[in-house]
Amino acid sequence: MDIATFGTWAGEVYKALDASEMKMLGLKKLKKATKLKKDEIMAALGWLGREGKIVVSMDDEDLVVKLV
């Protein structure tokens, strides 16, 4: 795998978040919306976080990601 793959995953996560009504999804819904594995989503979140495009928080037992 190369670095471009991480960018592709980040794009998929970004599109899923942008398409959601509140620009926010939990990890479980992100997995369903993107069809990515948890490790792939985490890599994508790292990419998007580094770019300052997301905020990550915890809600009960689920990781919640919101576009900035």
PDB file of N, H, CA, C and O in Angstrom:
ATOM      1  N   MET A   1       0.848  -1.173   0.000  1.00  0.00           N
ATOM      2  CA  MET A   1       0.000   0.000   0.000  1.00  0.00           C
ATOM      3  C   MET A   1       0.893   1.235   0.000  1.00  0.00           C
ATOM      4  O   MET A   1       1.971   1.243   0.594  1.00  0.00           O
ATOM      5  N   ASP A   2       0.423   2.275  -0.677  1.00  0.00           N
ATOM      6  H   ASP A   2      -0.453   2.269  -1.159  1.00  0.00           H
ATOM      7  CA  ASP A   2       1.189   3.511  -0.716  1.00  0.00           C
ATOM      8  C   ASP A   2       0.397   4.656  -0.081  1.00  0.00           C
ATOM      9  O   ASP A   2      -0.764   4.487   0.292  1.00  0.00           O
ATOM     10  N   ILE A   3       1.020   5.790   0.035  1.00  0.00           N
ATOM     11  H   ILE A   3       1.963   5.928  -0.268  1.00  0.00           H
ATOM     12  CA  ILE A   3       0.423   6.937   0.721  1.00  0.00           C
ATOM     13  C   ILE A   3      -0.850   7.414   0.025  1.00  0.00           C
ATOM     14  O   ILE A   3      -1.742   7.955   0.678  1.00  0.00           O
ATOM     15  N   ALA A   4      -0.943   7.226  -1.272  1.00  0.00           N
ATOM     16  H   ALA A   4      -0.217   6.787  -1.802  1.00  0.00           H
ATOM     17  CA  ALA A   4      -2.140   7.634  -2.008  1.00  0.00           C
ATOM     18  C   ALA A   4      -3.376   6.885  -1.525  1.00  0.00           C
ATOM     19  O   ALA A   4      -4.487   7.414  -1.567  1.00  0.00           O
ATOM     20  N   THR A   5      -3.180   5.658  -1.068  1.00  0.00           N
ATOM     21  H   THR A   5      -2.278   5.228  -1.034  1.00  0.00           H
ATOM     22  CA  THR A   5      -4.297   4.862  -0.548  1.00  0.00           C
ATOM     23  C   THR A   5      -4.903   5.529   0.675  1.00  0.00           C
ATOM     24  O   THR A   5      -6.125   5.563   0.821  1.00  0.00           O
ATOM     25  N   PHE A   6      -4.062   6.061   1.556  1.00  0.00           N
ATOM     26  H   PHE A   6      -3.070   6.034   1.437  1.00  0.00           H
ATOM     27  CA  PHE A   6      -4.562   6.760   2.736  1.00  0.00           C
ATOM     28  C   PHE A   6      -5.388   7.981   2.326  1.00  0.00           C
ATOM     29  O   PHE A   6      -6.419   8.274   2.932  1.00  0.00           O
ATOM     30  N   GLY A   7      -4.934   8.678   1.309  1.00  0.00           N
ATOM     31  H   GLY A   7      -4.096   8.441   0.817  1.00  0.00           H
ATOM     32  CA  GLY A   7      -5.668   9.837   0.802  1.00  0.00           C
ATOM     33  C   GLY A   7      -7.019   9.445   0.223  1.00  0.00           C
ATOM     34  O   GLY A   7      -8.005  10.164   0.384  1.00  0.00           O
ATOM     35  N   THR A   8      -7.058   8.307  -0.447  1.00  0.00           N
ATOM     36  H   THR A   8      -6.257   7.723  -0.577  1.00  0.00           H
ATOM     37  CA  THR A   8      -8.317   7.802  -0.999  1.00  0.00           C
ATOM     38  C   THR A   8      -9.298   7.485   0.113  1.00  0.00           C
ATOM     39  O   THR A   8     -10.472   7.846   0.033  1.00  0.00           O
ATOM     40  N   TRP A   9      -8.818   6.808   1.156  1.00  0.00           N
ATOM     41  H   TRP A   9      -7.864   6.516   1.222  1.00  0.00           H
ATOM     42  CA  TRP A   9      -9.668   6.497   2.313  1.00  0.00           C
ATOM     43  C   TRP A   9     -10.165   7.778   2.967  1.00  0.00           C
ATOM     44  O   TRP A   9     -11.335   7.876   3.338  1.00  0.00           O
ATOM     45  N   ALA A  10      -9.281   8.759   3.111  1.00  0.00           N
ATOM     46  H   ALA A  10      -8.330   8.679   2.810  1.00  0.00           H
ATOM     47  CA  ALA A  10      -9.666  10.037   3.716  1.00  0.00           C
ATOM     48  C   ALA A  10     -10.766  10.698   2.886  1.00  0.00           C
ATOM     49  O   ALA A  10     -11.696  11.286   3.437  1.00  0.00           O
ATOM     50  N   GLY A  11     -10.659  10.601   1.581  1.00  0.00           N
ATOM     51  H   GLY A  11      -9.903  10.124   1.134  1.00  0.00           H
ATOM     52  CA  GLY A  11     -11.690  11.152   0.708  1.00  0.00           C
ATOM     53  C   GLY A  11     -13.033  10.477   0.906  1.00  0.00           C
ATOM     54  O   GLY A  11     -14.071  11.139   0.921  1.00  0.00           O
ATOM     55  N   GLU A  12     -13.015   9.164   1.057  1.00  0.00           N
ATOM     56  H   GLU A  12     -12.172   8.627   1.044  1.00  0.00           H
ATOM     57  CA  GLU A  12     -14.256   8.417   1.291  1.00  0.00           C
ATOM     58  C   GLU A  12     -14.899   8.818   2.619  1.00  0.00           C
ATOM     59  O   GLU A  12     -16.113   9.005   2.693  1.00  0.00           O
ATOM     60  N   VAL A  13     -14.092   8.949   3.652  1.00  0.00           N
ATOM     61  H   VAL A  13     -13.105   8.798   3.591  1.00  0.00           H
ATOM     62  CA  VAL A  13     -14.611   9.355   4.960  1.00  0.00           C
ATOM     63  C   VAL A  13     -15.150  10.783   4.891  1.00  0.00           C
ATOM     64  O   VAL A  13     -16.222  11.070   5.424  1.00  0.00           O
ATOM     65  N   TYR A  14     -14.417  11.666   4.243  1.00  0.00           N
ATOM     66  H   TYR A  14     -13.547  11.433   3.810  1.00  0.00           H
ATOM     67  CA  TYR A  14     -14.852  13.058   4.117  1.00  0.00           C
ATOM     68  C   TYR A  14     -16.191  13.134   3.395  1.00  0.00           C
ATOM     69  O   TYR A  14     -17.090  13.852   3.834  1.00  0.00           O
ATOM     70  N   LYS A  15     -16.334  12.402   2.293  1.00  0.00           N
ATOM     71  H   LYS A  15     -15.604  11.818   1.936  1.00  0.00           H
ATOM     72  CA  LYS A  15     -17.583  12.408   1.535  1.00  0.00           C
ATOM     73  C   LYS A  15     -18.754  11.892   2.375  1.00  0.00           C
ATOM     74  O   LYS A  15     -19.856  12.437   2.313  1.00  0.00           O
ATOM     75  N   ALA A  16     -18.510  10.846   3.156  1.00  0.00           N
ATOM     76  H   ALA A  16     -17.615  10.404   3.207  1.00  0.00           H
ATOM     77  CA  ALA A  16     -19.566  10.290   4.009  1.00  0.00           C
ATOM     78  C   ALA A  16     -19.993  11.305   5.072  1.00  0.00           C
ATOM     79  O   ALA A  16     -21.184  11.465   5.341  1.00  0.00           O
ATOM     80  N   LEU A  17     -19.029  11.979   5.667  1.00  0.00           N
ATOM     81  H   LEU A  17     -18.062  11.849   5.449  1.00  0.00           H
ATOM     82  CA  LEU A  17     -19.345  12.996   6.671  1.00  0.00           C
ATOM     83  C   LEU A  17     -20.087  14.169   6.038  1.00  0.00           C
ATOM     84  O   LEU A  17     -21.058  14.672   6.604  1.00  0.00           O
ATOM     85  N   ASP A  18     -19.640  14.597   4.887  1.00  0.00           N
ATOM     86  H   ASP A  18     -18.852  14.188   4.427  1.00  0.00           H
ATOM     87  CA  ASP A  18     -20.254  15.724   4.195  1.00  0.00           C
ATOM     88  C   ASP A  18     -21.687  15.415   3.765  1.00  0.00           C
ATOM     89  O   ASP A  18     -22.537  16.305   3.738  1.00  0.00           O
ATOM     90  N   ALA A  19     -21.948  14.158   3.430  1.00  0.00           N
ATOM     91  H   ALA A  19     -21.257  13.436   3.452  1.00  0.00           H
ATOM     92  CA  ALA A  19     -23.283  13.748   2.994  1.00  0.00           C
ATOM     93  C   ALA A  19     -24.265  13.596   4.155  1.00  0.00           C
ATOM     94  O   ALA A  19     -25.479  13.602   3.949  1.00  0.00           O
ATOM     95  N   SER A  20     -23.741  13.461   5.376  1.00  0.00           N
ATOM     96  H   SER A  20     -22.755  13.456   5.543  1.00  0.00           H
ATOM     97  CA  SER A  20     -24.638  13.302   6.523  1.00  0.00           C
ATOM     98  C   SER A  20     -25.281  14.641   6.865  1.00  0.00           C
ATOM     99  O   SER A  20     -24.685  15.699   6.661  1.00  0.00           O
ATOM    100  N   GLU A  21     -26.488  14.584   7.381  1.00  0.00           N
ATOM    101  H   GLU A  21     -26.972  13.725   7.547  1.00  0.00           H
ATOM    102  CA  GLU A  21     -27.266  15.789   7.655  1.00  0.00           C
ATOM    103  C   GLU A  21     -26.554  16.762   8.590  1.00  0.00           C
ATOM    104  O   GLU A  21     -26.568  17.971   8.360  1.00  0.00           O
ATOM    105  N   MET A  22     -25.931  16.232   9.649  1.00  0.00           N
ATOM    106  H   MET A  22     -25.920  15.250   9.836  1.00  0.00           H
ATOM    107  CA  MET A  22     -25.281  17.089  10.642  1.00  0.00           C
ATOM    108  C   MET A  22     -23.763  17.170  10.455  1.00  0.00           C
ATOM    109  O   MET A  22     -23.059  17.718  11.303  1.00  0.00           O
ATOM    110  N   LYS A  23     -23.262  16.622   9.343  1.00  0.00           N
ATOM    111  H   LYS A  23     -23.833  16.176   8.654  1.00  0.00           H
ATOM    112  CA  LYS A  23     -21.807  16.606   9.064  1.00  0.00           C
ATOM    113  C   LYS A  23     -21.055  15.895  10.178  1.00  0.00           C
ATOM    114  O   LYS A  23     -19.927  16.254  10.516  1.00  0.00           O
ATOM    115  N   MET A  24     -21.711  14.862  10.749  1.00  0.00           N
ATOM    116  H   MET A  24     -22.627  14.570  10.474  1.00  0.00           H
ATOM    117  CA  MET A  24     -21.145  14.151  11.889  1.00  0.00           C
ATOM    118  C   MET A  24     -21.635  12.704  11.851  1.00  0.00           C
ATOM    119  O   MET A  24     -22.812  12.447  11.598  1.00  0.00           O
ATOM    120  N   LEU A  25     -20.719  11.756  12.104  1.00  0.00           N
ATOM    121  H   LEU A  25     -19.762  11.965  12.309  1.00  0.00           H
ATOM    122  CA  LEU A  25     -21.071  10.336  12.165  1.00  0.00           C
ATOM    123  C   LEU A  25     -20.239   9.640  13.230  1.00  0.00           C
ATOM    124  O   LEU A  25     -19.110  10.037  13.521  1.00  0.00           O
ATOM    125  N   GLY A  26     -20.819   8.598  13.803  1.00  0.00           N
ATOM    126  H   GLY A  26     -21.736   8.276  13.567  1.00  0.00           H
ATOM    127  CA  GLY A  26     -20.069   7.730  14.690  1.00  0.00           C
ATOM    128  C   GLY A  26     -19.258   6.731  13.880  1.00  0.00           C
ATOM    129  O   GLY A  26     -19.477   6.571  12.679  1.00  0.00           O
ATOM    130  N   LEU A  27     -18.335   6.071  14.530  1.00  0.00           N
ATOM    131  H   LEU A  27     -18.156   6.201  15.505  1.00  0.00           H
ATOM    132  CA  LEU A  27     -17.467   5.117  13.848  1.00  0.00           C
ATOM    133  C   LEU A  27     -18.268   4.006  13.172  1.00  0.00           C
ATOM    134  O   LEU A  27     -17.959   3.618  12.045  1.00  0.00           O
ATOM    135  N   LYS A  28     -19.279   3.500  13.841  1.00  0.00           N
ATOM    136  H   LYS A  28     -19.530   3.814  14.756  1.00  0.00           H
ATOM    137  CA  LYS A  28     -20.095   2.416  13.272  1.00  0.00           C
ATOM    138  C   LYS A  28     -20.788   2.866  11.989  1.00  0.00           C
ATOM    139  O   LYS A  28     -20.827   2.121  11.011  1.00  0.00           O
ATOM    140  N   LYS A  29     -21.331   4.069  11.989  1.00  0.00           N
ATOM    141  H   LYS A  29     -21.299   4.675  12.784  1.00  0.00           H
ATOM    142  CA  LYS A  29     -22.004   4.581  10.797  1.00  0.00           C
ATOM    143  C   LYS A  29     -21.003   4.909   9.690  1.00  0.00           C
ATOM    144  O   LYS A  29     -21.308   4.759   8.507  1.00  0.00           O
ATOM    145  N   LEU A  30     -19.813   5.356  10.077  1.00  0.00           N
ATOM    146  H   LEU A  30     -19.565   5.478  11.038  1.00  0.00           H
ATOM    147  CA  LEU A  30     -18.765   5.596   9.085  1.00  0.00           C
ATOM    148  C   LEU A  30     -18.371   4.300   8.386  1.00  0.00           C
ATOM    149  O   LEU A  30     -18.186   4.270   7.169  1.00  0.00           O
ATOM    150  N   LYS A  31     -18.246   3.226   9.172  1.00  0.00           N
ATOM    151  H   LYS A  31     -18.397   3.251  10.161  1.00  0.00           H
ATOM    152  CA  LYS A  31     -17.908   1.926   8.591  1.00  0.00           C
ATOM    153  C   LYS A  31     -18.975   1.498   7.587  1.00  0.00           C
ATOM    154  O   LYS A  31     -18.661   0.999   6.506  1.00  0.00           O
ATOM    155  N   LYS A  32     -20.226   1.697   7.954  1.00  0.00           N
ATOM    156  H   LYS A  32     -20.481   2.102   8.832  1.00  0.00           H
ATOM    157  CA  LYS A  32     -21.329   1.299   7.083  1.00  0.00           C
ATOM    158  C   LYS A  32     -21.369   2.165   5.816  1.00  0.00           C
ATOM    159  O   LYS A  32     -21.577   1.654   4.716  1.00  0.00           O
ATOM    160  N   ALA A  33     -21.169   3.469   5.981  1.00  0.00           N
ATOM    161  H   ALA A  33     -21.000   3.884   6.876  1.00  0.00           H
ATOM    162  CA  ALA A  33     -21.261   4.402   4.855  1.00  0.00           C
ATOM    163  C   ALA A  33     -20.106   4.254   3.871  1.00  0.00           C
ATOM    164  O   ALA A  33     -20.288   4.427   2.666  1.00  0.00           O
ATOM    165  N   THR A  34     -18.921   3.937   4.382  1.00  0.00           N
ATOM    166  H   THR A  34     -18.773   3.797   5.361  1.00  0.00           H
ATOM    167  CA  THR A  34     -17.735   3.893   3.519  1.00  0.00           C
ATOM    168  C   THR A  34     -17.342   2.486   3.083  1.00  0.00           C
ATOM    169  O   THR A  34     -16.622   2.321   2.098  1.00  0.00           O
ATOM    170  N   LYS A  35     -17.806   1.483   3.801  1.00  0.00           N
ATOM    171  H   LYS A  35     -18.391   1.617   4.600  1.00  0.00           H
ATOM    172  CA  LYS A  35     -17.418   0.086   3.552  1.00  0.00           C
ATOM    173  C   LYS A  35     -15.921  -0.140   3.818  1.00  0.00           C
ATOM    174  O   LYS A  35     -15.336  -1.104   3.325  1.00  0.00           O
ATOM    175  N   LEU A  36     -15.313   0.758   4.602  1.00  0.00           N
ATOM    176  H   LEU A  36     -15.789   1.541   5.002  1.00  0.00           H
ATOM    177  CA  LEU A  36     -13.910   0.616   4.970  1.00  0.00           C
ATOM    178  C   LEU A  36     -13.791  -0.160   6.278  1.00  0.00           C
ATOM    179  O   LEU A  36     -14.722  -0.189   7.082  1.00  0.00           O
ATOM    180  N   LYS A  37     -12.637  -0.785   6.478  1.00  0.00           N
ATOM    181  H   LYS A  37     -11.881  -0.762   5.824  1.00  0.00           H
ATOM    182  CA  LYS A  37     -12.351  -1.473   7.733  1.00  0.00           C
ATOM    183  C   LYS A  37     -11.986  -0.432   8.787  1.00  0.00           C
ATOM    184  O   LYS A  37     -11.636   0.702   8.460  1.00  0.00           O
ATOM    185  N   LYS A  38     -12.071  -0.830  10.054  1.00  0.00           N
ATOM    186  H   LYS A  38     -12.356  -1.752  10.319  1.00  0.00           H
ATOM    187  CA  LYS A  38     -11.783   0.094  11.150  1.00  0.00           C
ATOM    188  C   LYS A  38     -10.381   0.689  11.020  1.00  0.00           C
ATOM    189  O   LYS A  38     -10.208   1.896  11.193  1.00  0.00           O
ATOM    190  N   ASP A  39      -9.383  -0.135  10.719  1.00  0.00           N
ATOM    191  H   ASP A  39      -9.524  -1.115  10.579  1.00  0.00           H
ATOM    192  CA  ASP A  39      -8.011   0.369  10.581  1.00  0.00           C
ATOM    193  C   ASP A  39      -7.893   1.373   9.441  1.00  0.00           C
ATOM    194  O   ASP A  39      -7.144   2.344   9.549  1.00  0.00           O
ATOM    195  N   GLU A  40      -8.615   1.152   8.362  1.00  0.00           N
ATOM    196  H   GLU A  40      -9.222   0.363   8.275  1.00  0.00           H
ATOM    197  CA  GLU A  40      -8.590   2.070   7.229  1.00  0.00           C
ATOM    198  C   GLU A  40      -9.239   3.403   7.608  1.00  0.00           C
ATOM    199  O   GLU A  40      -8.753   4.468   7.229  1.00  0.00           O
ATOM    200  N   ILE A  41     -10.335   3.332   8.353  1.00  0.00           N
ATOM    201  H   ILE A  41     -10.730   2.467   8.661  1.00  0.00           H
ATOM    202  CA  ILE A  41     -10.993   4.562   8.809  1.00  0.00           C
ATOM    203  C   ILE A  41     -10.079   5.329   9.759  1.00  0.00           C
ATOM    204  O   ILE A  41      -9.989   6.554   9.679  1.00  0.00           O
ATOM    205  N   MET A  42      -9.406   4.622  10.650  1.00  0.00           N
ATOM    206  H   MET A  42      -9.479   3.626  10.715  1.00  0.00           H
ATOM    207  CA  MET A  42      -8.508   5.298  11.589  1.00  0.00           C
ATOM    208  C   MET A  42      -7.369   5.992  10.848  1.00  0.00           C
ATOM    209  O   MET A  42      -6.981   7.101  11.216  1.00  0.00           O
ATOM    210  N   ALA A  43      -6.834   5.361   9.818  1.00  0.00           N
ATOM    211  H   ALA A  43      -7.149   4.460   9.520  1.00  0.00           H
ATOM    212  CA  ALA A  43      -5.784   5.999   9.009  1.00  0.00           C
ATOM    213  C   ALA A  43      -6.346   7.244   8.319  1.00  0.00           C
ATOM    214  O   ALA A  43      -5.683   8.279   8.254  1.00  0.00           O
ATOM    215  N   ALA A  44      -7.564   7.134   7.811  1.00  0.00           N
ATOM    216  H   ALA A  44      -8.103   6.293   7.865  1.00  0.00           H
ATOM    217  CA  ALA A  44      -8.209   8.276   7.157  1.00  0.00           C
ATOM    218  C   ALA A  44      -8.445   9.412   8.144  1.00  0.00           C
ATOM    219  O   ALA A  44      -8.267  10.582   7.805  1.00  0.00           O
ATOM    220  N   LEU A  45      -8.848   9.064   9.371  1.00  0.00           N
ATOM    221  H   LEU A  45      -8.992   8.114   9.646  1.00  0.00           H
ATOM    222  CA  LEU A  45      -9.062  10.093  10.387  1.00  0.00           C
ATOM    223  C   LEU A  45      -7.763  10.801  10.746  1.00  0.00           C
ATOM    224  O   LEU A  45      -7.755  12.007  10.992  1.00  0.00           O
ATOM    225  N   GLY A  46      -6.679  10.060  10.774  1.00  0.00           N
ATOM    226  H   GLY A  46      -6.686   9.080  10.574  1.00  0.00           H
ATOM    227  CA  GLY A  46      -5.371  10.669  11.011  1.00  0.00           C
ATOM    228  C   GLY A  46      -5.038  11.686   9.936  1.00  0.00           C
ATOM    229  O   GLY A  46      -4.554  12.781  10.225  1.00  0.00           O
ATOM    230  N   TRP A  47      -5.304  11.313   8.699  1.00  0.00           N
ATOM    231  H   TRP A  47      -5.697  10.424   8.465  1.00  0.00           H
ATOM    232  CA  TRP A  47      -5.053  12.193   7.553  1.00  0.00           C
ATOM    233  C   TRP A  47      -5.908  13.458   7.680  1.00  0.00           C
ATOM    234  O   TRP A  47      -5.396  14.573   7.581  1.00  0.00           O
ATOM    235  N   LEU A  48      -7.216  13.273   7.902  1.00  0.00           N
ATOM    236  H   LEU A  48      -7.631  12.367   7.983  1.00  0.00           H
ATOM    237  CA  LEU A  48      -8.130  14.413   7.989  1.00  0.00           C
ATOM    238  C   LEU A  48      -7.852  15.271   9.220  1.00  0.00           C
ATOM    239  O   LEU A  48      -7.989  16.493   9.174  1.00  0.00           O
ATOM    240  N   GLY A  49      -7.466  14.637  10.309  1.00  0.00           N
ATOM    241  H   GLY A  49      -7.354  13.644  10.347  1.00  0.00           H
ATOM    242  CA  GLY A  49      -7.120  15.375  11.514  1.00  0.00           C
ATOM    243  C   GLY A  49      -5.890  16.240  11.307  1.00  0.00           C
ATOM    244  O   GLY A  49      -5.845  17.390  11.743  1.00  0.00           O
ATOM    245  N   ARG A  50      -4.908  15.685  10.647  1.00  0.00           N
ATOM    246  H   ARG A  50      -4.945  14.751  10.292  1.00  0.00           H
ATOM    247  CA  ARG A  50      -3.668  16.432  10.360  1.00  0.00           C
ATOM    248  C   ARG A  50      -3.960  17.654   9.495  1.00  0.00           C
ATOM    249  O   ARG A  50      -3.303  18.687   9.623  1.00  0.00           O
ATOM    250  N   GLU A  51      -4.956  17.527   8.611  1.00  0.00           N
ATOM    251  H   GLU A  51      -5.490  16.688   8.507  1.00  0.00           H
ATOM    252  CA  GLU A  51      -5.342  18.645   7.748  1.00  0.00           C
ATOM    253  C   GLU A  51      -6.286  19.626   8.454  1.00  0.00           C
ATOM    254  O   GLU A  51      -6.623  20.669   7.893  1.00  0.00           O
ATOM    255  N   GLY A  52      -6.714  19.297   9.683  1.00  0.00           N
ATOM    256  H   GLY A  52      -6.439  18.450  10.139  1.00  0.00           H
ATOM    257  CA  GLY A  52      -7.590  20.178  10.439  1.00  0.00           C
ATOM    258  C   GLY A  52      -9.022  20.186   9.939  1.00  0.00           C
ATOM    259  O   GLY A  52      -9.732  21.174  10.123  1.00  0.00           O
ATOM    260  N   LYS A  53      -9.460  19.104   9.310  1.00  0.00           N
ATOM    261  H   LYS A  53      -8.883  18.301   9.160  1.00  0.00           H
ATOM    262  CA  LYS A  53     -10.793  19.053   8.724  1.00  0.00           C
ATOM    263  C   LYS A  53     -11.841  18.402   9.629  1.00  0.00           C
ATOM    264  O   LYS A  53     -13.035  18.473   9.339  1.00  0.00           O
ATOM    265  N   ILE A  54     -11.402  17.764  10.730  1.00  0.00           N
ATOM    266  H   ILE A  54     -10.432  17.707  10.966  1.00  0.00           H
ATOM    267  CA  ILE A  54     -12.337  17.059  11.600  1.00  0.00           C
ATOM    268  C   ILE A  54     -12.059  17.341  13.073  1.00  0.00           C
ATOM    269  O   ILE A  54     -10.981  17.794  13.459  1.00  0.00           O
ATOM    270  N   VAL A  55     -13.079  17.052  13.875  1.00  0.00           N
ATOM    271  H   VAL A  55     -13.954  16.684  13.562  1.00  0.00           H
ATOM    272  CA  VAL A  55     -12.966  17.037  15.331  1.00  0.00           C
ATOM    273  C   VAL A  55     -13.474  15.671  15.763  1.00  0.00           C
ATOM    274  O   VAL A  55     -14.519  15.217  15.297  1.00  0.00           O
ATOM    275  N   VAL A  56     -12.735  15.015  16.655  1.00  0.00           N
ATOM    276  H   VAL A  56     -11.886  15.384  17.034  1.00  0.00           H
ATOM    277  CA  VAL A  56     -13.107  13.681  17.118  1.00  0.00           C
ATOM    278  C   VAL A  56     -13.435  13.747  18.603  1.00  0.00           C
ATOM    279  O   VAL A  56     -12.713  14.368  19.383  1.00  0.00           O
ATOM    280  N   SER A  57     -14.529  13.101  18.983  1.00  0.00           N
ATOM    281  H   SER A  57     -15.115  12.596  18.350  1.00  0.00           H
ATOM    282  CA  SER A  57     -14.928  13.044  20.396  1.00  0.00           C
ATOM    283  C   SER A  57     -15.524  11.673  20.691  1.00  0.00           C
ATOM    284  O   SER A  57     -15.714  10.855  19.791  1.00  0.00           O
ATOM    285  N   MET A  58     -15.814  11.441  21.963  1.00  0.00           N
ATOM    286  H   MET A  58     -15.660  12.105  22.693  1.00  0.00           H
ATOM    287  CA  MET A  58     -16.444  10.182  22.372  1.00  0.00           C
ATOM    288  C   MET A  58     -17.875  10.467  22.788  1.00  0.00           C
ATOM    289  O   MET A  58     -18.149  11.467  23.452  1.00  0.00           O
ATOM    290  N   ASP A  59     -18.786   9.589  22.397  1.00  0.00           N
ATOM    291  H   ASP A  59     -18.563   8.777  21.857  1.00  0.00           H
ATOM    292  CA  ASP A  59     -20.190   9.656  22.800  1.00  0.00           C
ATOM    293  C   ASP A  59     -20.570   8.269  23.274  1.00  0.00           C
ATOM    294  O   ASP A  59     -20.723   7.351  22.468  1.00  0.00           O
ATOM    295  N   ASP A  60     -20.723   8.115  24.575  1.00  0.00           N
ATOM    296  H   ASP A  60     -20.599   8.861  25.230  1.00  0.00           H
ATOM    297  CA  ASP A  60     -20.932   6.812  25.192  1.00  0.00           C
ATOM    298  C   ASP A  60     -19.753   5.914  24.830  1.00  0.00           C
ATOM    299  O   ASP A  60     -18.628   6.173  25.260  1.00  0.00           O
ATOM    300  N   GLU A  61     -19.985   4.886  24.066  1.00  0.00           N
ATOM    301  H   GLU A  61     -20.898   4.675  23.718  1.00  0.00           H
ATOM    302  CA  GLU A  61     -18.949   3.921  23.687  1.00  0.00           C
ATOM    303  C   GLU A  61     -18.448   4.130  22.262  1.00  0.00           C
ATOM    304  O   GLU A  61     -17.570   3.397  21.807  1.00  0.00           O
ATOM    305  N   ASP A  62     -18.988   5.113  21.554  1.00  0.00           N
ATOM    306  H   ASP A  62     -19.700   5.709  21.925  1.00  0.00           H
ATOM    307  CA  ASP A  62     -18.666   5.275  20.137  1.00  0.00           C
ATOM    308  C   ASP A  62     -17.831   6.527  19.894  1.00  0.00           C
ATOM    309  O   ASP A  62     -18.026   7.560  20.535  1.00  0.00           O
ATOM    310  N   LEU A  63     -16.912   6.412  18.967  1.00  0.00           N
ATOM    311  H   LEU A  63     -16.754   5.574  18.446  1.00  0.00           H
ATOM    312  CA  LEU A  63     -16.109   7.533  18.500  1.00  0.00           C
ATOM    313  C   LEU A  63     -16.976   8.344  17.541  1.00  0.00           C
ATOM    314  O   LEU A  63     -17.586   7.775  16.636  1.00  0.00           O
ATOM    315  N   VAL A  64     -17.039   9.656  17.721  1.00  0.00           N
ATOM    316  H   VAL A  64     -16.543  10.119  18.456  1.00  0.00           H
ATOM    317  CA  VAL A  64     -17.852  10.514  16.873  1.00  0.00           C
ATOM    318  C   VAL A  64     -16.927  11.479  16.142  1.00  0.00           C
ATOM    319  O   VAL A  64     -16.052  12.101  16.744  1.00  0.00           O
ATOM    320  N   VAL A  65     -17.138  11.593  14.826  1.00  0.00           N
ATOM    321  H   VAL A  65     -17.849  11.087  14.336  1.00  0.00           H
ATOM    322  CA  VAL A  65     -16.306  12.447  13.987  1.00  0.00           C
ATOM    323  C   VAL A  65     -17.183  13.505  13.361  1.00  0.00           C
ATOM    324  O   VAL A  65     -18.254  13.206  12.833  1.00  0.00           O
ATOM    325  N   LYS A  66     -16.719  14.761  13.423  1.00  0.00           N
ATOM    326  H   LYS A  66     -15.848  15.004  13.852  1.00  0.00           H
ATOM    327  CA  LYS A  66     -17.480  15.879  12.869  1.00  0.00           C
ATOM    328  C   LYS A  66     -16.573  16.717  11.990  1.00  0.00           C
ATOM    329  O   LYS A  66     -15.417  16.973  12.328  1.00  0.00           O
ATOM    330  N   LEU A  67     -17.116  17.143  10.850  1.00  0.00           N
ATOM    331  H   LEU A  67     -18.055  16.935  10.575  1.00  0.00           H
ATOM    332  CA  LEU A  67     -16.371  18.063   9.988  1.00  0.00           C
ATOM    333  C   LEU A  67     -16.282  19.420  10.660  1.00  0.00           C
ATOM    334  O   LEU A  67     -17.208  19.837  11.356  1.00  0.00           O
ATOM    335  N   VAL A  68     -15.178  20.102  10.454  1.00  0.00           N
ATOM    336  H   VAL A  68     -14.426  19.763   9.889  1.00  0.00           H
ATOM    337  CA  VAL A  68     -14.982  21.434  11.012  1.00  0.00           C
ATOM    338  C   VAL A  68     -15.452  22.459  10.002  1.00  0.00           C
ATOM    339  O   VAL A  68     -15.380  23.660  10.262  1.00  0.00           O
TER     340      VAL A  68
END
